[in-house]
Structures are given as C-alpha cells and as structure tokens.
Amino acid sequence: MASRNDNFPALVGNTPLLEIGRFAEQLKLGARILAKIEYLNPAGSIKDRTAWGIIREAEESGRLKPGQQIVDLTSGNTGIGLAALAAARGYPSKFYLRNTISDDKLKLLRHYGAEVVLIDNSVFLEPGAIHAIIDRVRRENPDAYYTNQRANPANPRVHFETTGPEIWRATEGKVDIFVAAVGTGGTISGTGRFLKQQNPDVQVVVVEPGPASVPSLDIPYPDAIEGVHKVTDVEPGYLPENFDASVVDEVVVTETAQAREFARILARREGILAGTSSGAVLFAAAALAQRPGNAGKTIVAIVADSGERYLSAPKLGPASSNEPARTQTREAVTA
C-alpha cells in the first residue's frame, strides 16, 4: 500500500469558536451564542474528528491492516471523512447510504475514490432495519474493516479528547449550555461528558427533528434534516450505541423549514454558510437564548458542516436503490 502520512490528521480539530453577535441581534436574543465552526476540518465537517479517532485506534490496535478496505453505513459526513482519510493513508473505501443523501455528498465520496452503495429510504422503515442493514454490510464485505461508527467507542472518545477541551479552553470555562444534534451520538456524548466533568452545571441539549421531518410509513420521503436524528420515542435498538442519554438535559424539536431558515439567517447576518443540521442546532440555541432564565449565559452551538453540501434540491423519492430519488423543484439552498 501507499505510505501513510499525517497530513490529514494534522489538520483535524482546533476549529474556531466565534460569537455570532449579528445573528443574536437580529433575533433579539438575551444570551451569547458561540458557533464552533467545524466545517474548517480538512474534509469539511466535524465527522473528520470521528474518522480520525476511529482509524487511529484501528491502526494502533492492529485491527486495520495495510491495504484493507474500510466500509460502513453512513449518512454522508462520517463517510466523507473516512474516505478522505482512507485516501491519505492508502486504504480503499466503500459506503452504504440512504438514497435520499444529497448529491453533493455523493459526489464528494466518489471524488475521494470511495465506492458508494445506495439503499432505498423505505428499507430503513422496516422493523429492525438498522441492524439488518448493518448485517448486510458485514456479510457483503467479510474481509473489510467495518468502522462501526454508531457503536465504536473511539467515536465519542475523540470528542472527549478534542472537541470538549477546545470549547472549555476557548470559553475559559464559562460555557453554560452546549447544543448539538445526534447522528452517531459521538459528538454530544463525548463533548457533553467532558464539559460536565469540568462543571456539572453545564446543560447539554440535543436538537431532534419534528414529526413532519421524520420518515414514516405514510411519508417515507419527507423533507428531512440530514444528520439530525430523533432520540425520543424511537424503536428500541434504533439509537446508536454511542449515544449517552445520561449526559443530555433537554431535547428541543425543530422542523426542516425552521432549520433552513436559521442557516439562512446565519449566512446573511454572519457570512457563515452552514448546513441544514447546523441550522437545526442554531434554532435550538436561539430558542434557549430567548428564555429569560438564560439571559447573559454563554451557549455553544456546533456548526457541523457547510451549506455547500446541500445546494442540490432535497430528494423526496420514491426511487430504487440504484437510481436517485426524486428531487424537489423548489430552491433548496440553505442560505
């Protein structure tokens, strides 16, 4: 295999934490919101941290062999980080995704040389779907290294080691509320655990999609928020094992239209082009900042990736697993 290098890992983390004052001014917020700009990681999202944590541990433990293929089920960003890191360190990669994933993310995966397998979104609504799909991934790739991002402890560990300490240092220990979404559960669990160890009074808040933004048997192809999953009232076994509910103090609900609007406000008031999941996080942060009891507090919100990954129209199926789902005709730009 090609020689490994440390160029990619050297660029992971130490992202800026910016006060978004004009955003807060427009919304007349009483609390201070700081945005952790994670799209400045090398492959463009907070999941680059996850990818490096997983691959580093696998290499050090010897479970990932030279030239071995990397494979996983992904919502896009972790796969993109893994594909970029695989390219940098000489591994082939392959990822299974819902066929509603944005075309922009699919193009990025392929650009890094990854093989892509699309699965019809309706399959994910079947009982026990997640575990059945994971079994399929493992069965079809018996010689590959399955990164297991949903249950790999290296995922939350890297956020405990990097994301949490960066926030604590940048705020000089004055963070009151931390807000993020749940994809694989690593960010909220690892970062939240670290912050609460420093100060048990830090509030950890999850944003989740509302009913209109979640696939159902009646509407299997809603206008959903990629990378933002429900954590309440879900089928047993659906939540990623990395999600530590014990660190979460509150769950705030938002719909896709609200998430897009708050990403748009951020772009037009701060010049920061954030993805839809970040818009959802900012919606939750703003809702918290409007509460009288939170006046003067410091809220840290994760801006997980860039809006450039969502410039294509969202897919609203149905479609086969071998062709793209239908797209909306209306504009889907996040800013």
C-alpha positions in Angstrom: 0.0 0.0 0.0 1.0 3.6 -0.3 2.9 5.1 2.6 0.8 6.6 5.3 1.1 10.3 6.1 0.0 12.6 8.8 -1.2 15.5 6.6 -4.9 14.8 7.2 -4.7 14.3 11.0 -2.5 17.4 11.4 -5.5 19.5 10.1 -8.2 17.9 12.3 -9.6 20.0 15.2 -8.7 23.3 16.7 -11.5 24.9 14.8 -12.6 28.5 15.7 -15.3 29.3 18.2 -17.0 32.5 17.0 -19.5 34.8 18.7 -22.4 35.3 16.3 -23.5 38.7 17.6 -25.3 39.9 14.5 -27.3 36.7 14.4 -28.2 37.2 18.0 -29.0 40.9 17.4 -31.5 40.1 14.6 -33.3 37.6 16.8 -33.2 39.8 19.9 -31.5 37.1 22.0 -30.6 37.6 25.6 -27.8 35.1 25.7 -24.5 34.9 24.0 -24.2 32.3 21.2 -20.8 30.9 20.2 -20.6 28.8 17.0 -18.0 26.1 16.8 -17.1 26.2 13.0 -16.4 22.5 12.3 -16.6 22.8 8.5 -13.0 24.0 8.7 -11.8 20.5 9.4 -9.8 19.1 6.4 -12.7 17.2 4.7 -15.3 19.7 5.7 -17.2 18.5 8.8 -17.0 17.6 12.5 -17.0 14.0 11.4 -13.4 14.3 10.4 -12.6 14.1 14.1 -14.7 10.9 14.3 -13.0 9.4 11.2 -9.5 10.1 12.6 -10.4 8.8 16.1 -11.7 5.5 14.6 -8.9 5.0 12.1 -6.2 5.9 14.6 -7.5 3.4 17.1 -7.8 0.7 14.5 -4.3 1.2 13.2 -2.8 1.3 16.7 -4.6 -1.8 17.8 -3.7 -3.7 14.6 -7.3 -4.4 13.7 -6.9 -2.4 10.4 -4.4 -4.0 8.2 -2.3 -2.3 5.4 -4.4 -2.0 2.2 -7.6 -3.3 3.9 -10.8 -1.9 2.7 -12.8 0.4 5.0 -16.6 0.0 5.0 -19.6 1.4 6.9 -23.2 2.6 6.8 -23.2 6.4 6.8 -25.4 9.5 6.5 -22.6 11.1 4.5 -20.2 13.2 6.6 -18.5 10.4 8.5 -18.2 8.5 5.3 -16.6 11.6 3.6 -14.2 12.0 6.5 -13.3 8.3 6.4 -13.0 8.3 2.6 -10.6 11.3 2.7 -8.5 9.8 5.5 -8.5 6.4 3.6 -7.2 8.2 0.5 -4.5 9.9 2.6 -3.4 6.6 4.2 -3.7 4.2 1.3 -6.9 2.3 2.1 -9.8 1.6 -0.4 -13.2 2.6 1.0 -16.9 1.7 0.5 -20.0 3.2 2.0 -23.7 2.3 2.1 -26.1 5.3 2.3 -29.8 6.1 2.0 -30.7 7.1 -1.5 -32.0 10.4 -0.1 -28.5 11.6 0.7 -27.7 14.9 -1.1 -26.0 14.6 -4.5 -23.3 16.9 -3.2 -22.2 14.4 -0.5 -22.3 11.5 -3.0 -20.1 13.4 -5.4 -17.6 14.1 -2.6 -17.5 10.4 -1.6 -16.8 9.4 -5.1 -14.2 12.2 -5.6 -12.2 10.7 -2.7 -12.3 7.3 -4.6 -15.0 5.6 -2.4 -17.4 3.0 -3.7 -21.0 4.0 -3.0 -24.0 1.7 -2.5 -27.4 3.3 -2.2 -30.3 1.8 -0.2 -33.9 2.9 -0.7 -35.1 5.0 2.1 -38.2 2.9 2.6 -36.0 0.0 3.7 -35.0 1.9 6.8 -38.6 1.9 8.0 -38.8 -1.9 8.2 -38.7 -3.4 11.7 -35.1 -3.9 12.9 -33.9 -2.1 9.7 -30.7 -0.6 11.1 -29.3 -3.9 12.4 -30.4 -5.8 9.3 -28.6 -3.3 7.1 -25.5 -3.4 9.2 -25.6 -7.2 9.0 -25.8 -6.9 5.2 -22.8 -4.5 5.1 -20.7 -7.0 7.1 -22.0 -10.0 5.1 -21.2 -8.4 1.7 -17.7 -7.3 2.9 -16.3 -10.1 5.0 -12.7 -9.1 4.6 -13.2 -5.3 5.1 -12.6 -3.3 8.3 -16.1 -2.3 9.4 -15.6 1.0 11.2 -18.9 0.7 13.2 -19.3 4.4 13.7 -22.6 4.0 15.6 -21.0 1.8 18.3 -17.3 2.3 18.1 -16.1 3.9 21.4 -13.3 5.7 19.5 -16.1 8.0 18.2 -17.2 9.7 21.5 -13.6 9.3 22.8 -12.2 11.6 20.2 -14.7 14.3 21.1 -14.0 13.9 24.8 -10.3 14.3 24.0 -10.6 17.2 21.5 -14.0 18.9 21.0 -14.8 19.3 24.6 -11.4 20.6 25.7 -11.3 23.1 22.8 -14.6 24.5 23.9 -13.6 24.6 27.6 -10.3 26.4 26.8 -11.9 28.9 24.3 -14.6 29.9 26.7 -12.2 29.9 29.7 -14.6 27.5 31.4 -17.5 29.9 31.1 -19.8 27.7 28.8 -23.3 27.3 30.3 -25.1 25.4 27.6 -23.9 23.1 24.8 -26.1 22.3 21.8 -25.6 19.7 19.1 -27.5 17.2 17.0 -27.3 13.4 17.2 -26.1 11.4 14.2 -23.9 8.7 15.5 -24.1 10.1 19.0 -20.3 10.7 19.3 -20.3 14.5 19.4 -23.0 15.1 22.0 -21.8 12.2 24.2 -18.1 12.8 24.2 -18.2 16.6 24.3 -21.1 16.6 26.8 -19.3 14.2 29.1 -16.1 16.2 29.1 -17.9 19.5 29.8 -20.0 18.0 32.6 -16.8 16.6 34.2 -15.4 20.1 34.3 -18.7 21.7 35.5 -21.7 19.5 36.3 -24.0 22.6 35.9 -23.3 22.7 32.1 -26.5 22.0 30.3 -26.3 19.6 27.3 -29.1 20.0 24.8 -30.0 17.8 21.8 -32.0 19.1 18.8 -34.2 16.5 17.1 -36.5 16.7 14.0 -40.2 17.2 14.4 -42.9 14.8 13.0 -43.0 16.4 9.6 -39.3 15.9 9.1 -39.1 12.2 10.0 -39.7 9.3 7.6 -42.9 7.3 8.3 -44.9 4.6 6.6 -47.3 7.3 5.4 -44.4 9.7 4.2 -41.3 7.6 3.7 -39.6 10.5 1.8 -40.2 13.7 3.9 -38.1 16.8 3.6 -35.7 15.6 6.3 -32.7 17.2 8.0 -29.6 15.1 7.1 -27.6 14.2 10.1 -30.3 15.1 12.7 -32.0 12.0 14.2 -34.7 11.5 16.7 -33.7 10.4 20.2 -37.1 10.3 21.8 -39.9 7.8 21.2 -37.8 5.7 18.8 -37.8 2.0 18.2 -35.6 0.0 20.6 -32.2 -0.6 19.1 -32.5 2.3 16.7 -30.4 4.7 18.7 -26.7 4.4 18.1 -24.9 2.7 21.0 -22.5 5.7 21.2 -25.4 7.9 22.3 -25.2 8.5 26.1 -28.6 9.8 27.1 -27.4 10.3 30.7 -25.5 13.5 29.6 -28.5 15.1 27.9 -30.5 17.6 29.9 -33.1 18.6 27.3 -34.3 17.9 23.8 -35.5 20.7 21.5 -37.6 19.9 18.5 -37.4 21.6 15.1 -38.7 21.1 11.5 -36.6 21.2 8.4 -38.1 24.5 7.2 -37.0 26.1 10.5 -33.5 24.6 10.2 -33.1 26.0 6.7 -34.3 29.4 7.8 -31.8 29.7 10.7 -29.0 28.5 8.4 -30.1 31.3 6.1 -30.1 33.9 8.9 -26.5 32.8 9.8 -25.4 33.2 6.2 -27.0 36.6 5.7 -26.0 38.1 9.1 -22.6 36.5 9.7 -21.4 35.4 6.3 -21.1 31.8 7.6 -22.6 29.2 5.2 -23.8 26.4 7.4 -25.5 23.1 6.6 -29.1 22.3 7.5 -28.2 20.3 10.6 -26.3 23.4 11.9 -29.5 25.4 11.2 -31.4 23.0 13.4 -28.8 23.4 16.2 -29.0 27.2 15.8 -32.7 27.1 16.0 -32.4 25.2 19.4 -29.7 27.6 20.6 -31.8 30.6 19.7 -34.9 29.1 21.5 -32.7 28.6 24.6 -31.2 32.1 24.3 -34.7 33.6 24.3 -35.6 32.2 27.7 -35.4 34.9 30.4 -33.7 32.5 32.7 -30.8 32.1 30.3 -30.1 35.9 29.8 -26.4 36.6 29.9 -25.4 33.0 29.6 -23.0 31.5 27.1 -24.4 28.9 24.6 -22.0 26.9 22.4 -23.6 25.6 19.2 -22.0 23.1 16.8 -21.8 24.2 13.1 -21.1 20.7 11.9 -20.6 21.2 8.2 -21.1 23.7 5.3 -24.2 24.6 3.4 -22.2 23.9 0.2 -23.1 20.2 0.8 -26.8 20.9 0.5 -27.1 23.2 -2.6 -28.8 20.4 -4.6 -32.5 20.1 -4.3 -33.5 17.6 -1.5 -34.6 14.2 -2.6 -38.3 13.3 -2.0 -38.4 9.8 -3.6 -39.6 7.1 -4.2 -36.8 5.6 -6.1 -34.9 2.3 -6.5 -31.7 1.8 -4.7 -29.8 2.1 -8.0 -31.1 5.5 -9.0 -31.5 8.9 -7.3 -34.7 9.7 -5.5 -36.9 12.4 -7.0 -35.9 16.0 -6.1 -38.0 18.9 -5.3 -38.4 21.6 -7.9 -38.2 24.4 -5.5 -35.0 26.0 -4.4 -33.2 24.1 -1.6 -30.3 26.3 -1.0 -29.6 26.7 2.7 -28.6 30.4 2.5 
